[in-house]
Amino acid sequence: MWKERESPLRIEKRFEFDQYSKISKFMGKIEQLCKESDIYPNISFGKNFISLSIFLNNKEISDKEKDFSINIDKFYLED
């Protein structure tokens, strides 16, 4: 579940991985989606996780941002 945060307004989610190699594959999928959708989240990662923050331009999440987050979730479930 993506969490809504304020100051600044954004949605965030942390994805856990059991192998570092899966992080690289996931990041590649995120990179392609960013280019296609023109949404560039803040990304942080460590040995077994990736955290994404999507900063919202409006007071609520747009359809474009919803679709982006749904696609990220699908990528995660594929692995």
LUMPA-636203 format. One record per atom (N, C-alpha, C, CB): residue in three letters; x, y, z. Coordinates in steps of 0.02 Angstrom, whole numbers, plus 32768, in hexadecimal, padded with zeros to 4 digits. Atoms other than C-alpha are relative to their C-alpha. Glycine has a CB too. Layout:
ALAXYZ;...
END
This chain:
MET802A7FC58000;MET800080008000;MET802C803E8000;MET7FD08000803D;TRP7FDC7FC08002;TRP804380AB7FD0;TRP7FE5802C8038;TRP7FF880227FBA;LYS80147FD47FC9;LYS804081268060;LYS800380497FE9;LYS802E7FF6803E;GLU80007FB9800F;GLU801081DC804C;GLU802380268038;GLU7FB7801A7FF6;ARG7FDB7FD67FD0;ARG8081825B80A1;ARG7FF680497FEF;ARG804C7FEE8000;GLU80077FB8800A;GLU807A831780B6;GLU80438022800C;GLU7FCB801E802E;SER7FC57FD47FF5;SER80FD83A280B6;SER80427FE27FEA;SER800580128049;PRO802A7FF3803A;PRO812183898028;PRO7FD17FC57FF1;PRO802B800F7FC3;LEU803280328011;LEU808B832B7FE5;LEU801E7FCC7FD1;LEU7FC380217FDE;ARG7FE280368026;ARG80C082807FA4;ARG7FE07FBE8013;ARG804C7FFE800A;ILE801180457FED;ILE809D81C67FA2;ILE80427FDA8003;ILE7FCD7FDF7FCD;GLU7FC280257FF4;GLU8120814A7FDE;GLU7FF17FB58007;GLU8024801A803E;LYS800580487FF4;LYS813D80907FDF;LYS80467FE28003;LYS7FD67FDD7FC8;ARG7FC180257FF8;ARG81C9801B8014;ARG7FF47FB97FE6;ARG80187FFF804B;PHE80038043801D;PHE81E97F7A7FB4;PHE803A7FD7801B;PHE800280037FB2;GLU7FCD802C7FE2;GLU82487EEA8007;GLU80147FC97FCF;GLU7FE57FE18042;PHE7FE68033802D;PHE82B67E6D7FAA;PHE802C7FCF8028;PHE802980207FC7;ASP7FD680317FDE;ASP830B7DCC7FDE;ASP80457FF87FE0;ASP7FDD7FBC8000;GLN7FBF80028022;GLN83997DE07F60;GLN800F80447FE1;GLN80007FC97FCA;TYR7FEC7FBF801B;TYR83FA7E7A7F2B;TYR7FF780017FB4;TYR8048800F8012;SER80078003804A;SER83F47E407E74;SER7FBA80127FE9;SER80137FBB7FE7;LYS80457FEF8011;LYS83377E567E75;LYS7FF5804B8001;LYS7FCF7FDD8030;ILE80057FB77FFC;ILE834E7F0D7EA4;ILE8015801F7FBD;ILE802C801C803A;SER7FE77FE68040;SER83B17F2D7E05;SER7FCC7FF67FC9;SER80427FDD7FED;LYS8033800F8033;LYS832C7EDB7D98;LYS7FC3802F800A;LYS7FE97FB68004;PHE80397FD57FEF;PHE82A17F3D7DF0;PHE800F80497FED;PHE7FEF7FFC804B;MET7FEC7FBC8011;MET83017FE07DDA;MET7FFE800C7FB5;MET8046800F801C;GLY80037FFB8049;GLY830F7FBF7D1F;GLY7FB9800A7FE7;GLY801E7FC37FE0;LYS80467FF88013;LYS82537FAE7D12;LYS7FE680458014;LYS7FD57FC98022;ILE80147FBD7FEA;ILE8239804D7D76;ILE801C80357FD0;ILE8019800D8049;GLU7FE17FD0802D;GLU82B380AA7D05;GLU7FD880067FBF;GLU80487FEB7FF1;GLN80267FFF803E;GLN825380797C69;GLN7FBC80218009;GLN7FF77FB97FE4;LEU80427FE37FF3;LEU81AB80A77CB6;LEU8006804C800A;LEU7FE17FE0803F;CYS7FF57FB77FF6;CYS81F181527CEB;CYS800580237FBC;CYS8040800C8029;LYS7FF87FE28042;LYS822481767C38;LYS7FBE80027FDA;LYS80347FDA7FD8;GLU803F80048024;GLU817B813F7BF4;GLU7FCB8030801C;GLU7FE57FB98003;SER80357FD97FE0;SER8110819E7C72;SER801580468013;SER7FE97FDC803D;ASP7FE57FBE7FEC;ASP818182357C94;ASP7FF28010804A;ASP7FE280367FD3;ILE80047FF97FB7;ILE817582187D50;ILE80427FE5801B;ILE7FC17FD9801E;TYR7FBF80127FE5;TYR821882137DB0;TYR7FFF8004804C;TYR8038802D7FE3;PRO800380007FB6;PRO820681DE7E66;PRO80458005801F;PRO7FDD7FC08018;ASN7FC380067FD9;ASN828981F17EEB;ASN80087FB68012;ASN7FFF802E8040;ILE7FF380477FF4;ILE82DA81477F01;ILE803B7FF98031;ILE800F7FDA7FBE;SER7FC880127FD5;SER834381057F8F;SER7FFF7FB38006;SER7FFB80228047;PHE7FFE80497FFB;PHE837F80537FA3;PHE803A7FEA802C;PHE80067FE07FBB;GLY7FCC801F7FD8;GLY83E77FE2800E;GLY80097FB87FEB;GLY7FEF8004804B;LYS7FF080468010;LYS841C7F2D8014;LYS7FC27FD77FEE;LYS80247FE0803A;ASN803C8029800B;ASN836A7EEA8018;ASN7FBF80287FF8;ASN7FF97FD08039;PHE803D7FD98008;PHE82F17F797FF4;PHE800A80387FCE;PHE7FEA801C8043;ILE80047FC38027;ILE82BE80067F81;ILE7FC68028801D;ILE7FF67FF27FB2;SER80357FD37FEA;SER8259809C7FBE;SER7FF580347FCA;SER801280228044;LEU80127FCF8033;LEU81FC810B7F44;LEU7FD48036801F;LEU7FDC7FDE7FC5;SER802A7FC87FED;SER81B181B77F61;SER7FED80257FC0;SER802480318033;ILE801A7FDB803A;ILE814382077EDC;ILE7FE28041801A;ILE7FCB7FD57FD7;PHE80197FBF7FE9;PHE812B82C07EFA;PHE7FC780167FD3;PHE803980358000;LEU803D7FF08024;LEU807E82FB7EC8;LEU7FFD804A7FED;LEU7FC27FEE8029;ASN80057FBB8018;ASN806083987E61;ASN7FC080228017;ASN800480017FB5;ASN80407FE57FEB;ASN7FAE83AD7E9D;ASN7FF17FEB8048;ASN7FC77FE87FD1;LYS801380117FBB;LYS7F52839A7F41;LYS7FEC7FB78007;LYS7FC8802D8018;GLU801080477FFE;GLU7F2682E87F12;GLU80247FDC7FC7;GLU7FB47FF47FFB;ILE7FDC80278031;ILE7F72825C7EAE;ILE7FDA80017FBD;ILE800A7FB78019;SER801E7FFE8043;SER7F5282697DF2;SER7FF97FB97FE5;SER802A802C7FCF;ASP800680418020;ASP7F1E81D97D82;ASP80437FE77FE6;ASP7FCD80037FC6;LYS7FBE80128019;LYS7FCB81DC7D35;LYS802C7FE48038;LYS8022803E7FE0;GLU7FD980187FC6;GLU801C81C87DE1;GLU7FE47FBF801C;GLU800180368037;LYS801E803F7FEA;LYS7F9F81407E11;LYS80167FC77FD3;LYS7FB380058000;ASP7FEB8033802F;ASP7FC680DF7D73;ASP804A7FED8009;ASP7FF480187FB8;PHE7FB9800C7FF5;PHE808080F37D93;PHE800B7FD3803D;PHE80258043800A;SER7FF780277FC3;SER807280AF7E44;SER7FE47FB97FF8;SER7FDE8022803C;ILE801D8042800D;ILE8003801E7E0A;ILE80317FD67FD8;ILE7FBC80067FDB;ASN7FCF80248029;ASN80847FEE7D87;ASN803D7FEB8028;ASN8016802A7FC4;ILE7FC780127FD4;ILE81107FF27E08;ILE7FED7FC4802A;ILE8014803D802E;ASP8017803A7FD8;ASP80AA7F7C7E75;ASP80007FC07FD6;ASP7FBA800D801D;LYS8001803A802D;LYS80927F077DE0;LYS80467FE67FF4;LYS7FDF80117FBE;PHE7FBB8016800A;PHE814D7F037DBF;PHE80197FD9803C;PHE802E803D7FF2;TYR7FE980207FC2;TYR816D7ED57E74;TYR7FE27FBA8006;TYR7FED802C803D;LEU802280407FF9;LEU80EE7E487E70;LEU80187FCD7FCC;LEU7FB680097FF9;GLU7FE7802D8034;GLU813B7E007DD0;GLU803E7FDA8017;GLU801180277FC2;ASP7FC180207FEB;ASP81DF7DD67E28;ASP7FF67FCD8035;ASP803180338017;
END
